[in-house]
Amino acid sequence: MTHTHPHHDEQDVSAHPHPHHSGGGAARVPQAHEGPSLPDARDAAPDARDAAPDARDAARIAYLDCFAGASGDMLLGALLDVGLSLDSLKAELAKLDLDGYELEAERKRDHGLTGTKLHVRDTLQAYPARHLHDIRQIIEGSTLSDRVKTRGMAVIERLGRAEAGIHGVPLEEVHFHEVGAVDTIVDVVGFVAGLELLGVSQVYASAIPLGSGTIQTAHGRLPVPVPATLALLASAGAPTVEHPAQTEIVTPTGAALLAQLAVFERPAIRVRAVGYGFGSKAFPWANALRVWIGDREVSLHLQHDEVVKIECNLDDVTGETLGYAMEQLFAAGALDVWFTPIQMKKNRPGVMLSVLSPADKVEDLSRILMRETSTLGVRLFPPAHRLKADRRMREVQTPWGSVHVKEKWLGEQRLGVSPEYEDCARLARESGESLLRVMNVARQIAER
């Protein structure tokens, strides 16, 4: 039996007292860094958005700027700061058969930024041990909307799979840390329900900053990022960036929410409101996560970016070397990598290795080519302007579990759907169904 990593963000590092809302506090934490108001979202009655967002909200999106990290309470605090009603959030969470906590939303100022710090206060002396089936019963037995139940359980199961894989135990044997289980349920269900209350139909996220060093956990001292966090980010192919923090700044709960719900790119968005959710740790910088809420910029039917083609010719490397180089290039951010058979000097058959690179990764990818192959140099072609159809991600429920589906859009016209291979392959392995059947069923459901 294994325990999930305990909730990390418990310490109170406020240097000065701040007013806060608790219990049945004010319906909204006031803030002053927003654009035009979000119609209907913050004034909605607690049950007003039990159903999925309707067509008029289909273009409302959220962008999560994780410049200092991400945790469940930072994500939920940011939604409160951007306009989510605290009373409505509490009403949603009250639909769960879950006690032992109180919510407090505190106004906080840190390094020139003002936002909201969410506190999940423990109110019991002892908490029951919970496994995945216990949490599933709490969520699925609630009166939450089907969409919130489905998305919330998908996040919890993703977190559980990461822990199970690390500790080598079956998913149902993963033991959620007693207090941490309450925090995790509140953070996950609260965030998913908050998106619903705000009418957000799609979530995007920035690259994820990762700290370094080690931290003490229930399993002993572990490296940062902790194994569960790294496994979760890897499962989503999330881009990461370096950060000076010598401690954990992205928690497993935060990573699970991002991996399950977000597309890791910055969309064309007409920003309507901005909010900041604070963590508890003290740093020489603002320990916050920023959320932008706005409308999808539907007038931009095609997205634009710049790409550079990198090439080199090789006649003395093995297939294994080429395959490894391709893996390293993709891991470092290459958009595409391909091999072309060519004829080289002295009648030698060779390979031209071509890489399509984002404009800001040309040097990094060129170094990988020179490190992992025998080439002494590379050719760079002038930057090309690339036009892209809009890509949207959403979840669909199949008979075997949830699958992420990539949708191709041109303006408001959907041109195609493509189920994510990793999700389909996992469900095929778990169920014994063929991969082809799982992918076909997922595609049919997505096209309805």
C-alpha positions in Angstrom: 0.0 0.0 0.0 1.3 3.4 -0.9 0.5 7.0 0.1 0.2 9.9 -2.3 2.5 12.8 -1.8 1.0 15.0 1.0 -0.4 18.4 0.2 2.5 20.8 0.2 1.2 24.2 0.6 0.3 24.3 4.3 2.6 26.8 5.9 1.3 30.4 6.5 4.0 32.8 5.5 2.0 36.0 5.6 4.1 38.8 7.0 1.1 41.0 7.8 -2.5 40.3 8.8 -5.0 40.5 5.9 -8.8 40.5 5.9 -10.3 37.2 4.8 -13.6 35.5 4.1 -14.5 32.2 5.7 -17.5 30.0 6.3 -20.4 31.6 4.4 -18.3 34.7 3.6 -18.7 37.3 0.9 -19.8 36.1 -2.4 -16.8 37.5 -4.2 -13.3 38.4 -3.2 -12.9 42.0 -4.5 -10.0 42.8 -6.8 -8.9 45.6 -9.1 -6.8 44.1 -11.8 -9.5 42.9 -14.2 -10.7 44.0 -17.6 -14.4 44.2 -18.6 -16.7 42.1 -16.4 -17.5 38.5 -17.1 -21.2 38.5 -17.9 -23.3 36.2 -15.7 -20.4 34.2 -14.2 -19.8 35.9 -10.9 -23.5 36.6 -10.2 -24.8 33.2 -11.1 -26.8 31.3 -8.5 -25.0 28.2 -7.0 -26.8 25.8 -9.3 -27.1 28.1 -12.4 -24.3 26.3 -14.3 -24.8 22.6 -13.4 -25.1 21.9 -17.1 -22.2 22.3 -19.5 -21.6 25.8 -20.8 -24.0 26.6 -23.6 -23.2 27.7 -27.1 -23.0 31.4 -26.2 -20.1 30.6 -23.9 -18.3 28.2 -26.3 -15.6 30.8 -27.1 -14.7 31.6 -23.4 -11.3 30.3 -22.6 -8.8 30.5 -19.7 -5.0 30.8 -20.0 -3.0 29.8 -16.9 0.3 31.7 -16.6 2.3 29.5 -14.2 5.2 31.9 -13.9 6.0 30.8 -10.3 4.7 27.3 -10.2 1.3 25.7 -9.7 -0.6 24.0 -6.9 -4.3 23.1 -6.4 -4.9 26.0 -4.1 -3.1 28.5 -6.3 -5.2 27.5 -9.3 -8.4 27.7 -7.3 -7.4 31.0 -5.7 -6.8 32.5 -9.2 -10.3 31.6 -10.2 -11.7 33.2 -7.1 -9.6 36.3 -7.8 -10.8 36.5 -11.4 -14.4 36.5 -10.5 -15.6 33.1 -9.2 -18.1 33.6 -6.4 -16.9 32.1 -3.1 -20.5 31.3 -2.1 -21.2 29.5 -5.4 -18.0 27.5 -5.0 -19.0 26.5 -1.5 -22.4 25.5 -2.7 -20.8 23.3 -5.3 -18.5 21.6 -2.8 -21.4 21.2 -0.4 -22.8 18.7 -2.9 -20.0 16.3 -1.9 -20.4 14.0 1.1 -17.2 15.4 2.5 -16.5 17.2 5.8 -13.4 18.1 7.8 -12.5 21.4 6.1 -13.4 25.1 5.9 -12.6 27.5 3.1 -11.1 30.9 3.6 -10.3 33.4 0.9 -7.7 35.9 2.0 -6.7 39.1 0.2 -2.9 39.1 -0.2 -0.2 41.4 -1.5 3.2 40.1 -2.4 6.0 41.8 -4.3 3.7 44.4 -5.9 1.0 41.9 -6.9 -2.4 41.7 -5.3 -4.5 38.6 -5.4 -6.3 35.8 -3.5 -4.9 33.2 -1.2 -7.2 30.2 -0.7 -6.9 28.4 2.7 -8.4 24.9 3.1 -8.6 24.7 6.9 -8.6 21.2 8.6 -11.4 20.9 11.2 -11.2 17.3 12.4 -8.7 15.6 14.8 -8.6 12.4 12.7 -9.4 11.7 9.1 -10.4 8.4 7.5 -7.9 6.7 5.2 -9.1 6.9 1.6 -8.4 4.9 -1.5 -9.4 5.7 -5.0 -12.7 3.8 -4.7 -13.6 5.9 -1.7 -13.0 9.2 -3.5 -14.9 7.9 -6.6 -17.9 7.1 -4.3 -17.7 10.7 -2.9 -17.6 12.4 -6.3 -19.9 10.1 -8.3 -22.4 9.9 -5.5 -22.7 13.7 -5.4 -25.3 15.9 -7.1 -22.6 17.7 -9.1 -23.1 18.0 -12.8 -22.1 15.0 -14.9 -19.4 17.1 -16.6 -17.8 18.1 -13.2 -18.0 14.5 -11.9 -16.3 13.2 -15.1 -13.6 15.8 -15.3 -12.9 15.7 -11.5 -12.5 11.9 -11.5 -10.3 12.0 -14.6 -7.9 14.3 -12.7 -8.0 12.1 -9.5 -7.4 8.9 -11.5 -4.6 10.5 -13.4 -2.9 11.4 -10.1 -3.5 7.9 -8.8 -2.0 6.3 -11.9 1.1 8.4 -11.5 1.5 7.3 -7.9 0.7 3.7 -8.7 3.3 3.6 -11.5 6.0 5.1 -9.3 5.4 2.7 -6.3 4.6 -0.4 -8.4 1.1 -1.0 -6.9 -2.3 -1.4 -8.5 -4.3 1.8 -8.9 -7.0 0.8 -6.4 -4.3 0.3 -3.7 -3.0 3.8 -3.8 -3.6 5.4 -0.4 -4.4 9.1 -0.4 -2.8 10.8 2.5 -5.5 11.4 5.2 -5.6 15.2 5.3 -4.2 15.5 1.8 -7.1 13.5 0.4 -9.5 16.2 1.6 -7.3 19.0 0.2 -7.0 17.1 -3.1 -10.7 16.5 -3.5 -11.5 20.2 -2.6 -8.8 21.5 -5.0 -9.7 19.3 -7.9 -13.5 19.4 -7.7 -13.4 23.1 -6.8 -11.2 24.0 -9.8 -13.3 21.9 -12.2 -16.6 23.3 -10.8 -15.1 26.8 -10.9 -14.3 26.5 -14.6 -17.9 25.4 -15.1 -19.3 28.3 -13.0 -17.2 30.8 -15.0 -18.4 29.3 -18.3 -14.9 28.3 -19.4 -14.9 25.8 -22.3 -11.2 25.4 -22.9 -8.1 25.7 -20.7 -4.6 26.6 -21.9 -1.4 26.8 -19.9 2.1 28.2 -20.2 5.3 26.1 -19.9 5.8 24.8 -16.4 8.6 26.1 -14.2 10.4 23.4 -12.2 12.4 24.0 -9.0 15.3 21.9 -7.9 16.8 20.4 -4.7 15.1 18.0 -2.4 12.1 18.0 0.0 10.9 15.9 2.9 7.8 13.8 2.2 5.9 10.9 3.7 8.2 8.6 1.7 11.4 10.3 2.9 13.5 12.9 1.1 12.8 13.1 -2.6 14.2 15.1 -5.5 12.4 18.1 -6.9 10.3 17.8 -9.0 9.0 14.8 -7.0 8.4 11.7 -9.1 4.6 12.0 -9.2 4.8 15.6 -10.5 7.4 14.7 -13.2 5.4 11.6 -14.3 2.2 13.7 -14.6 3.9 16.4 -16.7 5.6 13.7 -18.9 2.2 12.0 -19.5 0.9 15.2 -21.1 4.1 16.2 -22.9 4.1 19.4 -20.9 6.9 21.9 -21.8 9.0 22.9 -18.8 11.4 25.8 -18.0 14.1 26.3 -15.4 13.3 28.2 -12.2 15.7 29.4 -9.5 13.5 28.0 -6.6 15.4 25.4 -4.6 12.2 23.6 -3.5 9.0 22.3 -4.8 6.9 24.9 -6.7 4.7 22.5 -8.7 2.7 20.0 -6.7 1.3 16.7 -7.9 -2.3 18.0 -7.6 -1.4 21.1 -9.6 0.4 18.9 -12.2 -2.6 16.6 -12.4 -5.0 19.4 -13.1 -2.8 20.9 -15.8 -2.0 17.6 -17.4 -5.6 16.5 -17.6 -7.3 19.8 -18.5 -4.9 22.1 -20.3 -3.4 22.5 -23.7 0.1 23.8 -23.3 0.2 26.8 -25.6 -0.9 30.5 -25.5 -4.0 31.0 -27.6 -5.3 34.1 -29.5 -7.5 35.5 -26.7 -9.4 38.7 -26.2 -8.7 39.2 -22.4 -11.7 40.1 -20.3 -10.3 39.6 -16.7 -7.1 38.7 -14.9 -6.7 37.1 -11.5 -3.8 36.0 -9.2 -3.8 33.0 -6.9 -1.1 32.9 -4.2 0.7 30.0 -2.6 1.9 30.0 1.0 5.7 29.7 0.6 7.8 32.8 0.9 10.2 33.6 -2.0 12.2 36.6 -3.2 9.5 36.9 -5.9 5.7 36.8 -6.0 4.6 33.3 -5.4 1.5 33.4 -7.6 -0.2 31.9 -10.6 -2.0 34.2 -13.0 -5.2 33.3 -14.9 -6.5 35.2 -18.0 -10.2 34.8 -18.8 -11.4 35.9 -22.2 -13.0 35.1 -25.5 -11.4 33.1 -28.2 -10.3 35.5 -31.0 -12.5 33.9 -33.6 -11.7 36.6 -36.2 -8.2 35.0 -36.5 -9.1 32.0 -38.6 -5.4 31.1 -38.9 -2.7 31.3 -36.3 0.8 32.5 -37.2 4.3 31.6 -36.1 7.8 31.4 -37.4 9.7 28.2 -38.0 13.3 27.4 -39.2 14.4 24.3 -41.0 17.7 22.8 -39.9 19.5 20.2 -42.0 22.7 18.1 -42.1 23.9 15.2 -44.3 25.2 12.0 -42.7 26.9 8.9 -44.2 28.5 7.3 -41.2 25.9 6.9 -38.5 23.8 3.9 -37.5 20.1 3.6 -37.5 20.2 3.4 -33.7 22.1 6.7 -33.5 19.6 8.4 -35.8 16.6 7.1 -33.8 18.1 8.3 -30.6 18.9 11.7 -32.1 15.2 12.0 -33.2 14.0 11.2 -29.7 16.3 13.9 -28.2 15.2 16.5 -30.8 11.5 15.9 -30.1 12.1 16.1 -26.4 13.9 19.4 -26.8 11.0 21.0 -28.7 11.4 20.1 -32.4 8.1 20.5 -34.3 9.1 17.7 -36.7 12.1 15.5 -37.6 12.5 13.4 -40.7 15.1 11.4 -42.7 15.6 11.5 -46.5 17.8 9.0 -48.3 20.4 10.8 -50.4 23.5 9.9 -52.5 26.7 11.5 -51.1 30.3 11.8 -52.3 32.3 8.7 -53.3 29.0 7.0 -54.2 28.1 6.6 -50.5 24.4 6.2 -49.6 23.5 8.7 -46.9 20.8 10.3 -44.9 19.7 14.0 -44.8 18.4 14.7 -41.3 15.9 17.6 -41.3 14.4 19.3 -38.3 11.6 21.8 -38.2 12.3 24.1 -35.3 10.5 27.0 -33.5 12.4 30.2 -34.0 13.6 30.3 -30.4 15.0 26.8 -30.3 17.3 26.8 -33.3 20.5 26.9 -31.3 19.4 24.2 -28.8 18.4 21.8 -31.5 21.5 22.5 -33.6 23.7 21.6 -30.5 21.8 18.3 -30.2 22.5 17.5 -33.8 26.2 18.2 -33.4 26.3 16.3 -30.1 24.4 13.2 -31.1 25.6 12.7 -34.7 28.8 13.0 -36.5 28.0 16.2 -38.3 30.4 19.1 -38.0 27.8 21.7 -38.8 24.2 22.3 -39.9 22.4 24.3 -42.5 19.8 26.9 -41.4 17.1 28.0 -43.8 15.6 31.4 -43.6 12.7 31.6 -41.1 9.4 30.7 -42.7 6.0 32.1 -41.7 3.7 29.3 -40.8 -0.1 29.4 -40.9 -1.9 27.0 -38.7 -5.5 25.9 -38.2 -6.7 26.3 -34.6 -6.2 23.2 -32.4 -8.6 22.5 -29.5 -8.4 19.7 -27.0 -11.4 18.2 -25.2 -12.3 15.0 -23.4 -14.8 12.4 -24.5 -16.1 9.5 -22.5 -15.7 6.0 -24.1 -17.0 2.7 -22.7 -13.4 2.1 -21.4 -12.6 5.6 -19.9 -11.9 9.2 -20.9 -9.9 10.1 -24.0 -8.5 13.4 -25.0 -9.4 14.4 -28.6 -7.6 17.0 -30.7 -10.0 19.0 -32.9 -9.0 21.0 -36.0 -10.9 24.2 -36.4 -11.0 26.9 -39.1 -12.8 29.9 -37.6 -16.0 28.3 -36.1 -15.9 25.3 -38.5 -14.7 22.0 -37.1 -12.8 20.2 -39.8 -11.7 17.0 -38.1 -11.0 15.1 -34.8 -8.1 12.9 -33.8 -8.1 10.8 -30.5 -4.8 11.0 -28.6 -2.8 7.9 -29.1 -1.5 7.6 -25.5 -4.9 7.7 -24.0 -6.3 5.1 -26.4 -3.2 2.9 -26.0 -3.6 2.9 -22.2 -7.3 2.0 -22.4 -6.6 -0.7 -25.0 -4.0 -2.3 -22.6 -6.3 -2.0 -19.6 -9.4 -3.4 -21.3 -8.0 -5.9 -23.7 -9.7 -4.2 -26.6 -7.8 -3.5 -29.8 -6.2 -0.1 -30.2 -8.0 0.4 -33.5 -11.4 -0.2 -31.9 -10.8 2.2 -29.0 -9.6 4.9 -31.4 -12.5 4.4 -33.8 -15.1 4.5 -31.0 -13.5 7.6 -29.5 -13.5 9.3 -32.9 -17.2 8.4 -33.4 -18.2 9.8 -30.0 -16.2 13.0 -30.6 -17.8 13.6 -34.0 -21.4 13.5 -32.6 
